[in-house]
Amino acid sequence: MRYPGRAKHLGWIFGLVVLVPGVLLAVIAVRAINREEAYIEKQLEGTLLAEVTYLVSLVETELGRIESELADSAPLEPPDTEESALKAWRDASPLVSSPFLLSPEFEIIWPRGNGTLGDEQLSFLRWNSDFLSNRAEVPVYENIALAYKDEIVPAAKDEEGIGQMEFQQAKSQFEMSEEVKEKIYEQALEEGRKAQSRIVVPSASGAVTKEDPPPSIFISRDLRLDEITADRNLGLIPRFVENRLSLLFWKKLPDGRIIGCVISDSELRTRLVAPIPDVYTPVRILTLVDEQGRPLVAPQETEPRDYRRPFVARELSALLPLWEAAAYLTDPLLVSSRAGRIAKMLWVLISLLFVSILIGGTLVLRTVRAEVVLSRQKTTFVANVSHELKTPLTSIRMFSEMLLEGRQRNENKKQEYLSLMVSESERLTRLINNVLDFSRMEQGRKHYSMERLDLFALCTELVKSQRPRYEQSGFRLELRTRFPEDNARGQGWVQGDPEALKQSLLNLLSNAEKYSGNQKAIEVEIHQGQSWVFVDVMDRGKGVPHSQAKRIFEEFYRGDDSLTAKVRGSGLGLSITRRILRDHGGDVLYLPREGGGSIFRIQLPADSG
Ligand code: ADP
């Protein structure tokens, strides 16, 4: 029995509550997976940037320490004529190389260009004498966010104590907004303050596509030495000489002279790399890169690494322009392989989820569909049962009224009416028994009173009692056995509840009658195999189509051919018969009959005594 309308309806619901959300979920998941790589990269970037920022602060601290170490170790009153004091300073501190002494009027007192100088002093003078004698300007660097903090954070006023906070605020705004960056760089350029290009191009965060190095955050302004030293007592000055960076230290002496030195390059580098926590871990390499793009420290690696392409980097300090703290991924494929692994796992999970939604949905749909079919069957069942009850009742009433009114005088006819009334009431009883049995079975309350019984005798008695009724409606009802004549071995005995077995047989006989059409011949044959006793109820009707052969034993199921449609029924007979027989350890089967018709075969375990 099919209900296409409802099934279609259910199909829509299925699509709406299972397929659509399932597909949407899959789409969302696929998008999320595709973003996984970017997400992991972002995470790594965050972690490494924190390390790099920390390294920058370590370097700043170290620079401060170097500055104060030099200030403390510098001689307070070196005599103008004696170079030994400067030499002693140099010997005392490994940081000092090329010491110098200037008069308050910026005349170079030492090293004097009088022919006794070594190569180091000569080259020092060549590059620095103009600057030290205040005749030439050098670029002095400053963080652009600090220089323009009032423009970046316009509302901020220079109040005591919040200067540093303002600077931080300006710095982060500057870093976050491309728009602000562009505006401030432009303004700086207009004011003649240039930003060099950075030496590295970080590759994280989509910067991969950028090939040109970004501008440095340190902008320079050309100043003479008197301007640099005007309002301070000591300091460091970065100097680019032939594209190499060297750091100059200076300090005002109490008498106004200025003492200073070039800081030893090798010592500076040693001191700056010393605080790096771990240069190499399985995930990243953390190092400092100089103005040439070369790492200050680097692990031994088989493949040469491009140190100008770090994963993340930050510029170090206005005192070391172009130097960077940089982090590199140890394995450049780390992000994609990690993302690949996670994506694979997510795919598996999503597929599982999708499959379980699909299976769950299908199961729910099936259950709902079965419920719908069942409820329809129940409604039909009630209508059918009412009708089936009504038909015998009507004829019983009709015949009893006729007899009561005494209209029929023919004794034979009277007898006929009475036997019809008996058989109609038997039909009623059988029907009611079926319904009652059904509800008992549903509630698990069906009980059998089992006894050893002769199935052949039971069939004989039943056929005898039913034959008149069947013959009256034009049927031939025959009972046969294949037992040997003497039945010496006592075939046909079983354990069973006689009433229940009778009801089963009556159900099969009644079906044979109902579905025989014009071929009105019913045969009952009893025979025995090794361990089973069989009762075949055979008719010459249309038989059961192959497609329905299994389903006819389901509750409420009724065939959908035209013959069945004409015959009233409850769809309970076969299902109850099967249950009764299975409760007896046997079964009922449908077999197509050779030459047309059906065989319904009861089989019960033989009880040979
Ligand atoms: P009902 O007879 O009340 O419909 P049953 O459970 O007894 O219910 O039978 C289920 C279905 O099996 C019938 O609707 C009919 O299509 C089919 N059927 C049963 N017995 C026969 C038979 N002897 N010949 C052909 N079809 C049968």
Residues whose N, C-alpha, C, O or C-beta is under 5 A from the ligand:
A	BS01	ADP	N511 A512 Y515 G541 G543 V544 I552 Y557 R558 G559 T564 R568 G569 S570 G571 L572 G573 L574 S575 S598
